[in-house]
C-alpha cells in the first residue's frame, strides 16, 4: 500500500464520513487509525460513531435533556453525552 500525504488522507477521511451510515465498524476503525497515524483531528466527525464499538450512530437512541445530547448505542449500550451549543 502506498503512503498517502496528509492532504490526501484528509480528503479520504472526509469522503468516508460523507456516507457513514452504510459503513461497518471495521471500516470506521481503519479510517480512524489512518487519521491518527497522520495526526488528523476528527473534530465533529467523531460524533458520528460509537467510541466503544465503532458502529455508526444511524440506529441509536437520541435524547435531549438539560442542554445535553444523550446518544445511546443500540449495539453495545454505550452512552455518549455531548453539550449542545448555544444558538444566537
N, CA, C and O atoms as CSV, one atom per row, in Angstrom:
chain,resi,resn,atom,element,x,y,z
A,1,UNK,N,N,0.838,-1.181,0.000
A,1,UNK,CA,C,0.000,0.000,0.000
A,1,UNK,C,C,0.879,1.240,0.000
A,1,UNK,O,O,1.828,1.335,0.779
A,2,UNK,N,N,0.565,2.185,-0.871
A,2,UNK,CA,C,1.404,3.370,-0.967
A,2,UNK,C,C,1.068,4.341,0.156
A,2,UNK,O,O,-0.072,4.418,0.616
A,3,UNK,N,N,2.083,5.078,0.586
A,3,UNK,CA,C,1.881,6.061,1.642
A,3,UNK,C,C,1.157,7.266,1.082
A,3,UNK,O,O,1.452,7.726,-0.021
A,4,UNK,N,N,0.213,7.771,1.846
A,4,UNK,CA,C,-0.553,8.942,1.435
A,4,UNK,C,C,-0.016,10.178,2.129
A,4,UNK,O,O,0.459,10.111,3.263
A,5,UNK,N,N,-0.094,11.310,1.437
A,5,UNK,CA,C,0.285,12.559,2.078
A,5,UNK,C,C,-0.828,12.964,3.036
A,5,UNK,O,O,-1.917,12.390,3.019
A,6,UNK,N,N,-0.546,13.951,3.865
A,6,UNK,CA,C,-1.530,14.382,4.856
A,6,UNK,C,C,-2.782,14.948,4.183
A,6,UNK,O,O,-3.895,14.683,4.635
A,7,UNK,N,N,-2.614,15.717,3.116
A,7,UNK,CA,C,-3.779,16.299,2.435
A,7,UNK,C,C,-4.624,15.215,1.754
A,7,UNK,O,O,-5.853,15.292,1.761
A,8,UNK,N,N,-3.970,14.210,1.169
A,8,UNK,CA,C,-4.703,13.101,0.553
A,8,UNK,C,C,-5.476,12.311,1.607
A,8,UNK,O,O,-6.606,11.881,1.374
A,9,UNK,N,N,-4.851,12.128,2.765
A,9,UNK,CA,C,-5.507,11.411,3.853
A,9,UNK,C,C,-6.712,12.186,4.364
A,9,UNK,O,O,-7.753,11.593,4.648
A,10,UNK,N,N,-6.583,13.512,4.485
A,10,UNK,CA,C,-7.706,14.346,4.934
A,10,UNK,C,C,-8.891,14.222,3.974
A,10,UNK,O,O,-10.038,14.121,4.408
A,11,UNK,N,N,-8.607,14.229,2.662
A,11,UNK,CA,C,-9.672,14.078,1.667
A,11,UNK,C,C,-10.344,12.716,1.790
A,11,UNK,O,O,-11.567,12.609,1.701
A,12,UNK,N,N,-9.538,11.678,1.995
A,12,UNK,CA,C,-10.068,10.327,2.106
A,12,UNK,C,C,-10.956,10.197,3.350
A,12,UNK,O,O,-12.011,9.565,3.293
A,13,UNK,N,N,-10.536,10.787,4.461
A,13,UNK,CA,C,-11.319,10.744,5.700
A,13,UNK,C,C,-12.627,11.499,5.520
A,13,UNK,O,O,-13.683,11.024,5.938
A,14,UNK,N,N,-12.563,12.680,4.895
A,14,UNK,CA,C,-13.768,13.488,4.681
A,14,UNK,C,C,-14.761,12.754,3.778
A,14,UNK,O,O,-15.959,12.736,4.062
A,15,UNK,N,N,-14.277,12.155,2.704
A,15,UNK,CA,C,-15.146,11.398,1.793
A,15,UNK,C,C,-15.770,10.185,2.480
A,15,UNK,O,O,-16.920,9.833,2.217
A,16,UNK,N,N,-15.004,9.557,3.353
A,16,UNK,CA,C,-15.506,8.386,4.073
A,16,UNK,C,C,-16.698,8.750,4.954
A,16,UNK,O,O,-17.693,8.025,4.986
A,17,UNK,N,N,-16.600,9.870,5.666
A,17,UNK,CA,C,-17.644,10.250,6.609
A,17,UNK,C,C,-18.860,10.889,5.944
A,17,UNK,O,O,-19.861,11.126,6.620
A,18,UNK,N,N,-18.807,11.172,4.655
A,18,UNK,CA,C,-19.983,11.707,3.961
A,18,UNK,C,C,-21.124,10.689,3.923
A,18,UNK,O,O,-22.295,11.067,3.971
A,19,UNK,N,N,-20.789,9.412,3.840
A,19,UNK,CA,C,-21.807,8.364,3.769
A,19,UNK,C,C,-21.499,7.289,4.811
A,19,UNK,O,O,-21.306,6.122,4.469
A,20,UNK,N,N,-21.454,7.691,6.082
A,20,UNK,CA,C,-21.011,6.777,7.141
A,20,UNK,C,C,-22.050,5.719,7.506
A,20,UNK,O,O,-21.681,4.649,7.988
A,21,UNK,N,N,-23.332,5.987,7.290
A,21,UNK,CA,C,-24.365,5.043,7.725
A,21,UNK,C,C,-24.307,3.700,7.009
A,21,UNK,O,O,-24.845,2.712,7.509
A,22,UNK,N,N,-23.667,3.649,5.853
A,22,UNK,CA,C,-23.555,2.380,5.127
A,22,UNK,C,C,-22.231,1.661,5.419
A,22,UNK,O,O,-21.931,0.646,4.791
A,23,UNK,N,N,-21.449,2.172,6.353
A,23,UNK,CA,C,-20.137,1.591,6.661
A,23,UNK,C,C,-20.229,0.615,7.828
A,23,UNK,O,O,-21.158,0.676,8.633
A,24,UNK,N,N,-19.247,-0.289,7.906
A,24,UNK,CA,C,-19.182,-1.245,9.006
A,24,UNK,C,C,-18.237,-0.724,10.082
A,24,UNK,O,O,-17.478,0.219,9.858
A,25,UNK,N,N,-18.297,-1.351,11.249
A,25,UNK,CA,C,-17.444,-0.947,12.365
A,25,UNK,C,C,-15.964,-1.143,12.025
A,25,UNK,O,O,-15.116,-0.357,12.447
A,26,UNK,N,N,-15.664,-2.186,11.266
A,26,UNK,CA,C,-14.277,-2.465,10.885
A,26,UNK,C,C,-13.718,-1.348,9.997
A,26,UNK,O,O,-12.563,-0.948,10.144
A,27,UNK,N,N,-14.549,-0.851,9.076
A,27,UNK,CA,C,-14.120,0.242,8.194
A,27,UNK,C,C,-13.914,1.534,8.984
A,27,UNK,O,O,-12.967,2.276,8.723
A,28,UNK,N,N,-14.791,1.804,9.944
A,28,UNK,CA,C,-14.658,3.009,10.775
A,28,UNK,C,C,-13.378,2.931,11.596
A,28,UNK,O,O,-12.659,3.921,11.726
A,29,UNK,N,N,-13.091,1.751,12.150
A,29,UNK,CA,C,-11.875,1.565,12.948
A,29,UNK,C,C,-10.633,1.813,12.094
A,29,UNK,O,O,-9.678,2.440,12.553
A,30,UNK,N,N,-10.644,1.321,10.844
A,30,UNK,CA,C,-9.492,1.502,9.948
A,30,UNK,C,C,-9.271,2.971,9.601
A,30,UNK,O,O,-8.136,3.448,9.606
A,31,UNK,N,N,-10.364,3.694,9.298
A,31,UNK,CA,C,-10.216,5.089,8.888
A,31,UNK,C,C,-9.783,5.950,10.078
A,31,UNK,O,O,-9.042,6.918,9.905
A,32,UNK,N,N,-10.243,5.601,11.286
A,32,UNK,CA,C,-9.816,6.341,12.478
A,32,UNK,C,C,-8.327,6.117,12.722
A,32,UNK,O,O,-7.602,7.050,13.068
A,33,UNK,N,N,-7.876,4.883,12.541
A,33,UNK,CA,C,-6.463,4.569,12.714
A,33,UNK,C,C,-5.613,5.306,11.676
A,33,UNK,O,O,-4.520,5.779,11.989
A,34,UNK,N,N,-6.116,5.402,10.446
A,34,UNK,CA,C,-5.423,6.136,9.387
A,34,UNK,C,C,-5.303,7.619,9.749
A,34,UNK,O,O,-4.241,8.219,9.580
A,35,UNK,N,N,-6.389,8.202,10.244
A,35,UNK,CA,C,-6.370,9.614,10.633
A,35,UNK,C,C,-5.405,9.842,11.796
A,35,UNK,O,O,-4.687,10.842,11.823
A,36,UNK,N,N,-5.387,8.923,12.748
A,36,UNK,CA,C,-4.489,9.063,13.893
A,36,UNK,C,C,-3.028,8.941,13.470
A,36,UNK,O,O,-2.164,9.598,14.052
A,37,UNK,N,N,-2.740,8.117,12.473
A,37,UNK,CA,C,-1.358,7.941,12.028
A,37,UNK,C,C,-0.808,9.205,11.365
A,37,UNK,O,O,0.400,9.441,11.374
A,38,UNK,N,N,-1.703,10.019,10.788
A,38,UNK,CA,C,-1.290,11.265,10.132
A,38,UNK,C,C,-1.543,12.491,11.013
A,38,UNK,O,O,-1.383,13.622,10.553
A,39,UNK,N,N,-1.938,12.279,12.276
A,39,UNK,CA,C,-2.253,13.369,13.213
A,39,UNK,C,C,-3.348,14.286,12.677
A,39,UNK,O,O,-3.245,15.509,12.768
A,40,UNK,N,N,-4.388,13.693,12.121
A,40,UNK,CA,C,-5.525,14.455,11.610
A,40,UNK,C,C,-6.634,14.401,12.657
A,40,UNK,O,O,-7.133,13.318,12.962
A,41,UNK,N,N,-7.033,15.552,13.214
A,41,UNK,CA,C,-8.111,15.537,14.211
A,41,UNK,C,C,-9.460,15.286,13.549
A,41,UNK,O,O,-9.745,15.836,12.484
A,42,UNK,N,N,-10.292,14.457,14.177
A,42,UNK,CA,C,-11.602,14.147,13.619
A,42,UNK,C,C,-12.648,15.197,13.990
A,42,UNK,O,O,-13.677,15.300,13.321
A,43,UNK,N,N,-12.406,15.969,15.036
A,43,UNK,CA,C,-13.295,17.052,15.480
A,43,UNK,C,C,-14.744,16.602,15.535
A,43,UNK,O,O,-15.081,15.710,16.314
A,44,UNK,N,N,-15.602,17.196,14.729
A,44,UNK,CA,C,-17.038,16.890,14.743
A,44,UNK,C,C,-17.339,15.507,14.161
A,44,UNK,O,O,-18.410,14.955,14.413
A,45,UNK,N,N,-16.429,14.952,13.401
A,45,UNK,CA,C,-16.667,13.647,12.779
A,45,UNK,C,C,-16.719,12.523,13.810
A,45,UNK,O,O,-17.350,11.493,13.573
A,46,UNK,N,N,-16.062,12.714,14.948
A,46,UNK,CA,C,-16.061,11.663,15.959
A,46,UNK,C,C,-17.417,11.490,16.623
A,46,UNK,O,O,-17.650,10.501,17.317
A,47,UNK,N,N,-18.320,12.455,16.413
A,47,UNK,CA,C,-19.668,12.358,16.971
A,47,UNK,C,C,-20.589,11.505,16.106
A,47,UNK,O,O,-21.766,11.348,16.432
A,48,UNK,N,N,-20.077,10.957,15.017
A,48,UNK,CA,C,-20.904,10.183,14.091
A,48,UNK,C,C,-20.829,8.679,14.324
A,48,UNK,O,O,-21.544,7.922,13.668
A,49,UNK,N,N,-19.968,8.228,15.256
A,49,UNK,CA,C,-19.860,6.800,15.532
A,49,UNK,C,C,-19.592,6.560,17.014
A,49,UNK,O,O,-19.114,7.444,17.725
A,50,UNK,N,N,-19.907,5.356,17.463
A,50,UNK,CA,C,-19.718,4.970,18.859
A,50,UNK,C,C,-18.228,4.815,19.148
A,50,UNK,O,O,-17.504,4.193,18.371
A,51,UNK,N,N,-17.773,5.380,20.261
A,51,UNK,CA,C,-16.349,5.301,20.566
A,51,UNK,C,C,-15.946,3.944,21.151
A,51,UNK,O,O,-14.757,3.649,21.272
A,52,UNK,N,N,-16.932,3.122,21.512
A,52,UNK,CA,C,-16.635,1.807,22.072
A,52,UNK,C,C,-16.628,0.710,21.009
A,52,UNK,O,O,-15.680,-0.071,20.924
A,53,UNK,N,N,-17.698,0.651,20.193
A,53,UNK,CA,C,-17.803,-0.437,19.209
A,53,UNK,C,C,-17.634,0.049,17.766
A,53,UNK,O,O,-17.648,-0.765,16.842
A,54,UNK,N,N,-17.474,1.353,17.558
A,54,UNK,CA,C,-17.208,1.970,16.250
A,54,UNK,C,C,-18.344,1.824,15.240
A,54,UNK,O,O,-18.116,2.014,14.045
A,55,UNK,N,N,-19.544,1.498,15.674
A,55,UNK,CA,C,-20.668,1.439,14.741
A,55,UNK,C,C,-21.232,2.843,14.543
A,55,UNK,O,O,-21.262,3.626,15.492
A,56,UNK,N,N,-21.675,3.176,13.344
A,56,UNK,CA,C,-22.261,4.500,13.099
A,56,UNK,C,C,-23.542,4.694,13.913
A,56,UNK,O,O,-24.262,3.735,14.192
A,57,UNK,N,N,-23.815,5.942,14.290
A,57,UNK,CA,C,-24.992,6.261,15.092
A,57,UNK,C,C,-26.256,6.351,14.249
A,57,UNK,O,O,-27.154,7.120,14.593
A,58,UNK,N,N,-26.358,5.604,13.172
A,58,UNK,CA,C,-27.545,5.635,12.325
A,58,UNK,C,C,-28.773,5.094,13.031
A,58,UNK,O,O,-29.869,5.632,12.875
A,59,UNK,N,N,-28.599,4.040,13.801
A,59,UNK,CA,C,-29.708,3.421,14.516
A,59,UNK,C,C,-29.398,3.481,16.007
A,59,UNK,O,O,-28.955,2.492,16.592
A,60,UNK,N,N,-29.627,4.632,16.619
A,60,UNK,CA,C,-29.350,4.800,18.034
A,60,UNK,C,C,-30.438,5.641,18.675
A,60,UNK,O,O,-31.213,6.306,17.988
A,61,UNK,N,N,-30.489,5.604,19.994
A,61,UNK,CA,C,-31.490,6.369,20.725
A,61,UNK,C,C,-30.892,7.727,21.077
A,61,UNK,O,O,-29.841,7.802,21.714
A,62,UNK,N,N,-31.563,8.801,20.661
A,62,UNK,CA,C,-31.071,10.155,20.906
A,62,UNK,C,C,-32.086,10.892,21.768
A,62,UNK,O,O,-33.272,10.942,21.441
A,63,UNK,N,N,-31.614,11.459,22.862
A,63,UNK,CA,C,-32.454,12.246,23.761
A,63,UNK,C,C,-31.769,13.573,24.038
A,63,UNK,O,O,-30.541,13.649,24.084
A,64,UNK,N,N,-32.566,14.617,24.223
A,64,UNK,CA,C,-32.032,15.925,24.595
A,64,UNK,C,C,-32.596,16.266,25.962
A,64,UNK,O,O,-33.811,16.296,26.158
A,65,UNK,N,N,-31.692,16.524,26.912
A,65,UNK,CA,C,-32.104,16.784,28.280
A,65,UNK,C,C,-31.079,17.703,28.934
A,65,UNK,O,O,-29.878,17.441,28.880
A,66,UNK,N,N,-31.556,18.772,29.549
A,66,UNK,CA,C,-30.695,19.706,30.280
A,66,UNK,C,C,-29.503,20.190,29.453
A,66,UNK,O,O,-28.363,20.131,29.914
A,67,UNK,N,N,-29.758,20.656,28.263
A,67,UNK,CA,C,-28.733,21.196,27.358
A,67,UNK,C,C,-27.657,20.172,27.000
A,67,UNK,O,O,-26.528,20.536,26.669
A,68,UNK,N,N,-28.017,18.881,27.069
A,68,UNK,CA,C,-27.104,17.806,26.708
A,68,UNK,C,C,-27.781,16.911,25.676
A,68,UNK,O,O,-28.977,16.634,25.768
A,69,UNK,N,N,-27.008,16.464,24.696
A,69,UNK,CA,C,-27.490,15.489,23.719
A,69,UNK,C,C,-26.967,14.131,24.177
A,69,UNK,O,O,-25.757,13.909,24.226
A,70,UNK,N,N,-27.872,13.234,24.507
A,70,UNK,CA,C,-27.505,11.924,25.027
A,70,UNK,C,C,-27.803,10.881,23.955
A,70,UNK,O,O,-28.949,10.706,23.541
A,71,UNK,N,N,-26.747,10.188,23.513
A,71,UNK,CA,C,-26.883,9.177,22.464
A,71,UNK,C,C,-26.548,7.817,23.066
A,71,UNK,O,O,-25.465,7.622,23.618
A,72,UNK,N,N,-27.482,6.882,22.956
A,72,UNK,CA,C,-27.269,5.525,23.440
A,72,UNK,C,C,-27.113,4.600,22.236
A,72,UNK,O,O,-28.001,4.515,21.387
A,73,UNK,N,N,-25.993,3.919,22.174
A,73,UNK,CA,C,-25.713,2.994,21.071
A,73,UNK,C,C,-26.594,1.755,21.221
A,73,UNK,O,O,-26.637,1.143,22.288
A,74,UNK,N,N,-27.290,1.391,20.153
A,74,UNK,CA,C,-28.162,0.212,20.188
A,74,UNK,C,C,-27.352,-1.084,20.129
A,74,UNK,O,O,-27.849,-2.147,20.501
A,75,UNK,N,N,-26.114,-0.995,19.666
A,75,UNK,CA,C,-25.295,-2.188,19.508
A,75,UNK,C,C,-24.653,-2.620,20.828
A,75,UNK,O,O,-24.741,-3.790,21.200
A,76,UNK,N,N,-24.006,-1.683,21.544
A,76,UNK,CA,C,-23.255,-2.045,22.747
A,76,UNK,C,C,-23.799,-1.408,24.025
A,76,UNK,O,O,-23.413,-1.813,25.122
A,77,UNK,N,N,-24.692,-0.414,23.903
A,77,UNK,CA,C,-25.259,0.234,25.083
A,77,UNK,C,C,-24.439,1.398,25.611
A,77,UNK,O,O,-24.794,1.986,26.633
A,78,UNK,N,N,-23.360,1.740,24.945
A,78,UNK,CA,C,-22.513,2.865,25.357
A,78,UNK,C,C,-23.312,4.162,25.296
A,78,UNK,O,O,-24.049,4.394,24.338
A,79,UNK,N,N,-23.169,5.012,26.322
A,79,UNK,CA,C,-23.863,6.291,26.363
A,79,UNK,C,C,-22.856,7.397,26.085
A,79,UNK,O,O,-21.835,7.502,26.766
A,80,UNK,N,N,-23.146,8.222,25.080
A,80,UNK,CA,C,-22.305,9.375,24.744
A,80,UNK,C,C,-23.087,10.632,25.071
A,80,UNK,O,O,-24.255,10.756,24.703
A,81,UNK,N,N,-22.450,11.560,25.758
A,81,UNK,CA,C,-23.105,12.812,26.116
A,81,UNK,C,C,-22.341,13.967,25.480
A,81,UNK,O,O,-21.123,14.074,25.624
A,82,UNK,N,N,-23.066,14.823,24.781
A,82,UNK,CA,C,-22.472,15.966,24.109
A,82,UNK,C,C,-23.207,17.220,24.550
A,82,UNK,O,O,-24.437,17.254,24.565
A,83,UNK,N,N,-22.458,18.242,24.905
A,83,UNK,CA,C,-23.042,19.513,25.293
A,83,UNK,C,C,-23.554,20.224,24.046
A,83,UNK,O,O,-22.850,20.304,23.039
A,84,UNK,N,N,-24.774,20.738,24.113
A,84,UNK,CA,C,-25.345,21.462,22.982
A,84,UNK,C,C,-24.818,22.888,22.966
A,84,UNK,O,O,-24.654,23.513,24.013
A,85,UNK,N,N,-24.554,23.395,21.764
A,85,UNK,CA,C,-24.065,24.759,21.620
A,85,UNK,C,C,-25.219,25.737,21.743
A,85,UNK,O,O,-26.359,25.423,21.398
A,86,UNK,N,N,-24.907,26.928,22.239
A,86,UNK,CA,C,-25.916,27.976,22.330
A,86,UNK,C,C,-26.158,28.556,20.949
A,86,UNK,O,O,-25.214,28.796,20.196
A,87,UNK,N,N,-27.416,28.779,20.618
A,87,UNK,CA,C,-27.737,29.412,19.343
A,87,UNK,C,C,-28.057,30.877,19.590
A,87,UNK,O,O,-28.671,31.231,20.596
A,88,UNK,N,N,-27.640,31.709,18.673
A,88,UNK,CA,C,-27.825,33.158,18.839
A,88,UNK,C,C,-29.054,33.614,18.107
A,88,UNK,O,O,-29.380,34.801,18.127
